[in-house]
Amino acid sequence: MFPEKPRVVIDTGVVVSRLLRPDSIPGQAVALAQRKATLLISQETMAELLEVLTRPKFAPYINADDLTDIIQALAGIAEVIHVSVKISVCRDPDDDKLLALAATGGANFIITSDDDLLVLNPFGNVAIVTPRQFVDGYGEGSPHAGT
C-alpha cells in the first residue's frame, strides 16, 4: 500500500537514465516521483551523481552548464538529508549509502534497477522497487494515481 505522499530515494543509475532518455521507464519513474513524492538526497548521493555525470562517456550528452543546472534543480526540488547512520548490509558496499539515506530520511521507497539492492526488498519499512514497479504501482491508471 502506497502512502499519500511517499518519501523516495532514487538510485543514481535511474536518474542518469532519466536524463539521457526521459521517455524511458526509468525516466517515467523519476518524473512520477517528482510529481507525487518527496525526493530524498544526501551529500553522498549528490557527489555520486556528479561523479557519474562527469565521466567522459557522458560528455557528448551533458555539458558543464547542463550539469550545473541538473544539480541545482535536483537540490531545489529534493529534501537534503544529513545521513546519521552507517549501514553495511549490501553485497555492493557502494549501495549502502542509499540504504542509509532511506533509513535516515524515513523513505518509503528506493527506486533502482540494481540487483544488489533489489534482493534486499524490503529493507525494514522501505520497499525497494524497480522503475517499472513504481510506475505500475503509482502511475496513471493505478489504484494510487489520485493520491
Short mmCIF file of the C-alpha atoms (twelve columns), coordinates in Angstrom:
data_MODEL
# 
_entry.id   MODEL 
# 
loop_
_atom_site.group_PDB 
_atom_site.id 
_atom_site.type_symbol 
_atom_site.label_atom_id 
_atom_site.label_alt_id 
_atom_site.label_comp_id 
_atom_site.label_asym_id 
_atom_site.label_seq_id 
_atom_site.Cartn_x 
_atom_site.Cartn_y 
_atom_site.Cartn_z 
_atom_site.pdbx_PDB_model_num 
ATOM 1   C CA . MET A 1   0.000  0.000  0.000   1 
ATOM 2   C CA . PHE A 2   1.390  3.390  -1.022  1 
ATOM 3   C CA . PRO A 3   1.362  6.317  1.403   1 
ATOM 4   C CA . GLU A 4   -0.337 9.520  0.269   1 
ATOM 5   C CA . LYS A 5   2.943  11.383 -0.362  1 
ATOM 6   C CA . PRO A 6   5.755  8.849  -0.261  1 
ATOM 7   C CA . ARG A 7   9.351  9.673  0.549   1 
ATOM 8   C CA . VAL A 8   11.576 8.314  -2.201  1 
ATOM 9   C CA . VAL A 9   15.275 7.673  -2.766  1 
ATOM 10  C CA . ILE A 10  16.227 7.248  -6.422  1 
ATOM 11  C CA . ASP A 11  19.348 5.351  -7.410  1 
ATOM 12  C CA . THR A 12  21.903 7.281  -9.473  1 
ATOM 13  C CA . GLY A 13  21.557 4.923  -12.439 1 
ATOM 14  C CA . VAL A 14  17.842 5.637  -12.637 1 
ATOM 15  C CA . VAL A 15  18.456 9.405  -12.517 1 
ATOM 16  C CA . VAL A 16  21.040 9.102  -15.294 1 
ATOM 17  C CA . SER A 17  18.570 7.110  -17.399 1 
ATOM 18  C CA . ARG A 18  16.008 9.887  -16.872 1 
ATOM 19  C CA . LEU A 19  18.479 12.497 -18.101 1 
ATOM 20  C CA . LEU A 20  19.535 10.544 -21.165 1 
ATOM 21  C CA . ARG A 21  16.155 9.051  -22.087 1 
ATOM 22  C CA . PRO A 22  13.289 10.984 -20.461 1 
ATOM 23  C CA . ASP A 23  10.598 8.794  -22.050 1 
ATOM 24  C CA . SER A 24  12.125 5.530  -20.785 1 
ATOM 25  C CA . ILE A 25  10.564 3.640  -17.881 1 
ATOM 26  C CA . PRO A 26  13.270 4.984  -15.507 1 
ATOM 27  C CA . GLY A 27  12.549 8.452  -16.889 1 
ATOM 28  C CA . GLN A 28  8.840  7.990  -16.242 1 
ATOM 29  C CA . ALA A 29  9.530  6.744  -12.715 1 
ATOM 30  C CA . VAL A 30  11.644 9.799  -11.864 1 
ATOM 31  C CA . ALA A 31  9.082  12.174 -13.358 1 
ATOM 32  C CA . LEU A 32  6.306  10.445 -11.430 1 
ATOM 33  C CA . ALA A 33  8.305  10.608 -8.196  1 
ATOM 34  C CA . GLN A 34  8.942  14.312 -8.787  1 
ATOM 35  C CA . ARG A 35  5.193  14.936 -9.114  1 
ATOM 36  C CA . LYS A 36  3.849  12.656 -6.408  1 
ATOM 37  C CA . ALA A 37  6.592  12.145 -3.822  1 
ATOM 38  C CA . THR A 38  9.182  13.849 -1.706  1 
ATOM 39  C CA . LEU A 39  12.595 13.088 -3.191  1 
ATOM 40  C CA . LEU A 40  15.410 12.494 -0.729  1 
ATOM 41  C CA . ILE A 41  19.067 13.207 -1.457  1 
ATOM 42  C CA . SER A 42  22.243 13.414 0.584   1 
ATOM 43  C CA . GLN A 43  25.673 14.913 0.047   1 
ATOM 44  C CA . GLU A 44  26.895 11.395 -0.760  1 
ATOM 45  C CA . THR A 45  24.268 10.713 -3.414  1 
ATOM 46  C CA . MET A 46  24.762 14.164 -4.962  1 
ATOM 47  C CA . ALA A 47  28.526 13.567 -5.093  1 
ATOM 48  C CA . GLU A 48  27.972 10.194 -6.763  1 
ATOM 49  C CA . LEU A 49  25.653 11.716 -9.368  1 
ATOM 50  C CA . LEU A 50  28.174 14.453 -10.104 1 
ATOM 51  C CA . GLU A 51  30.988 11.907 -10.415 1 
ATOM 52  C CA . VAL A 52  28.964 9.705  -12.773 1 
ATOM 53  C CA . LEU A 53  27.784 12.571 -14.983 1 
ATOM 54  C CA . THR A 54  31.319 13.942 -15.414 1 
ATOM 55  C CA . ARG A 55  32.591 10.651 -16.842 1 
ATOM 56  C CA . PRO A 56  33.898 11.038 -20.400 1 
ATOM 57  C CA . LYS A 57  31.231 8.729  -21.845 1 
ATOM 58  C CA . PHE A 58  28.528 11.244 -20.885 1 
ATOM 59  C CA . ALA A 59  30.350 14.291 -22.313 1 
ATOM 60  C CA . PRO A 60  28.505 14.092 -25.664 1 
ATOM 61  C CA . TYR A 61  25.176 14.260 -23.835 1 
ATOM 62  C CA . ILE A 62  25.723 16.518 -20.819 1 
ATOM 63  C CA . ASN A 63  27.902 19.621 -20.862 1 
ATOM 64  C CA . ALA A 64  29.182 21.543 -17.838 1 
ATOM 65  C CA . ASP A 65  26.352 24.103 -17.965 1 
ATOM 66  C CA . ASP A 66  23.744 21.334 -18.147 1 
ATOM 67  C CA . LEU A 67  25.402 19.560 -15.242 1 
ATOM 68  C CA . THR A 68  25.270 22.669 -13.071 1 
ATOM 69  C CA . ASP A 69  21.593 23.148 -13.950 1 
ATOM 70  C CA . ILE A 70  20.818 19.488 -13.178 1 
ATOM 71  C CA . ILE A 71  22.490 19.579 -9.773  1 
ATOM 72  C CA . GLN A 72  20.856 22.897 -8.839  1 
ATOM 73  C CA . ALA A 73  17.439 21.678 -9.962  1 
ATOM 74  C CA . LEU A 74  17.746 18.454 -8.003  1 
ATOM 75  C CA . ALA A 75  18.898 20.298 -4.892  1 
ATOM 76  C CA . GLY A 76  15.943 22.676 -5.305  1 
ATOM 77  C CA . ILE A 77  13.251 20.010 -5.542  1 
ATOM 78  C CA . ALA A 78  14.583 17.380 -3.156  1 
ATOM 79  C CA . GLU A 79  14.861 17.282 0.594   1 
ATOM 80  C CA . VAL A 80  18.523 17.163 1.569   1 
ATOM 81  C CA . ILE A 81  19.054 14.652 4.376   1 
ATOM 82  C CA . HIS A 82  22.069 14.628 6.659   1 
ATOM 83  C CA . VAL A 83  22.702 10.893 6.920   1 
ATOM 84  C CA . SER A 84  23.181 9.945  10.544  1 
ATOM 85  C CA . VAL A 85  23.537 6.169  10.350  1 
ATOM 86  C CA . LYS A 86  26.114 3.816  8.884   1 
ATOM 87  C CA . ILE A 87  24.698 0.748  7.187   1 
ATOM 88  C CA . SER A 88  26.772 -2.146 5.871   1 
ATOM 89  C CA . VAL A 89  24.426 -4.824 4.568   1 
ATOM 90  C CA . CYS A 90  24.506 -4.626 0.772   1 
ATOM 91  C CA . ARG A 91  26.701 -7.017 -1.176  1 
ATOM 92  C CA . ASP A 92  27.922 -3.906 -3.058  1 
ATOM 93  C CA . PRO A 93  29.206 -1.577 -0.320  1 
ATOM 94  C CA . ASP A 94  28.766 1.435  -2.636  1 
ATOM 95  C CA . ASP A 95  24.999 0.921  -2.387  1 
ATOM 96  C CA . ASP A 96  24.927 1.129  1.407   1 
ATOM 97  C CA . LYS A 97  24.720 4.925  1.137   1 
ATOM 98  C CA . LEU A 98  21.260 4.602  -0.430  1 
ATOM 99  C CA . LEU A 99  20.073 2.366  2.388   1 
ATOM 100 C CA . ALA A 100 21.471 4.790  4.964   1 
ATOM 101 C CA . LEU A 101 19.761 7.709  3.224   1 
ATOM 102 C CA . ALA A 102 16.471 5.810  3.136   1 
ATOM 103 C CA . ALA A 103 16.749 4.863  6.814   1 
ATOM 104 C CA . THR A 104 17.701 8.356  7.981   1 
ATOM 105 C CA . GLY A 105 15.190 10.126 5.747   1 
ATOM 106 C CA . GLY A 106 12.235 7.890  6.571   1 
ATOM 107 C CA . ALA A 107 11.894 6.760  2.956   1 
ATOM 108 C CA . ASN A 108 9.046  4.580  1.803   1 
ATOM 109 C CA . PHE A 109 10.771 3.559  -1.440  1 
ATOM 110 C CA . ILE A 110 14.111 3.152  -3.103  1 
ATOM 111 C CA . ILE A 111 13.730 3.125  -6.883  1 
ATOM 112 C CA . THR A 112 16.552 1.168  -8.500  1 
ATOM 113 C CA . SER A 113 17.460 -1.250 -11.252 1 
ATOM 114 C CA . ASP A 114 20.387 -2.569 -9.214  1 
ATOM 115 C CA . ASP A 115 20.030 -6.242 -8.291  1 
ATOM 116 C CA . ASP A 116 22.326 -5.735 -5.301  1 
ATOM 117 C CA . LEU A 117 19.622 -3.525 -3.784  1 
ATOM 118 C CA . LEU A 118 16.560 -5.295 -5.168  1 
ATOM 119 C CA . VAL A 119 17.470 -8.550 -3.396  1 
ATOM 120 C CA . LEU A 120 17.139 -6.702 -0.076  1 
ATOM 121 C CA . ASN A 121 13.464 -5.824 -0.644  1 
ATOM 122 C CA . PRO A 122 12.015 -4.925 1.734   1 
ATOM 123 C CA . PHE A 123 14.655 -3.181 3.802   1 
ATOM 124 C CA . GLY A 124 12.880 -2.550 7.092   1 
ATOM 125 C CA . ASN A 125 9.896  -0.389 6.148   1 
ATOM 126 C CA . VAL A 126 11.442 0.617  2.821   1 
ATOM 127 C CA . ALA A 127 10.175 -1.035 -0.361  1 
ATOM 128 C CA . ILE A 128 12.975 -1.448 -2.892  1 
ATOM 129 C CA . VAL A 129 11.340 -1.376 -6.312  1 
ATOM 130 C CA . THR A 130 12.268 -1.212 -9.968  1 
ATOM 131 C CA . PRO A 131 11.271 1.821  -12.011 1 
ATOM 132 C CA . ARG A 132 8.625  -0.351 -13.713 1 
ATOM 133 C CA . GLN A 133 7.156  -1.420 -10.359 1 
ATOM 134 C CA . PHE A 134 6.982  2.192  -9.211  1 
ATOM 135 C CA . VAL A 135 5.308  3.345  -12.432 1 
ATOM 136 C CA . ASP A 136 2.877  0.408  -12.410 1 
ATOM 137 C CA . GLY A 137 2.035  0.919  -8.749  1 
ATOM 138 C CA . TYR A 138 1.816  4.680  -8.726  1 
ATOM 139 C CA . GLY A 139 1.332  5.792  -12.316 1 
ATOM 140 C CA . GLU A 140 -1.790 6.798  -14.199 1 
ATOM 141 C CA . GLY A 141 -4.370 4.053  -14.048 1 
ATOM 142 C CA . SER A 142 -3.098 2.560  -10.806 1 
ATOM 143 C CA . PRO A 143 -5.305 2.493  -7.735  1 
ATOM 144 C CA . HIS A 144 -2.945 5.086  -6.215  1 
ATOM 145 C CA . ALA A 145 -2.900 7.521  -9.165  1 
ATOM 146 C CA . GLY A 146 -5.070 10.068 -7.407  1 
ATOM 147 C CA . THR A 147 -3.044 10.101 -4.217  1 
# 
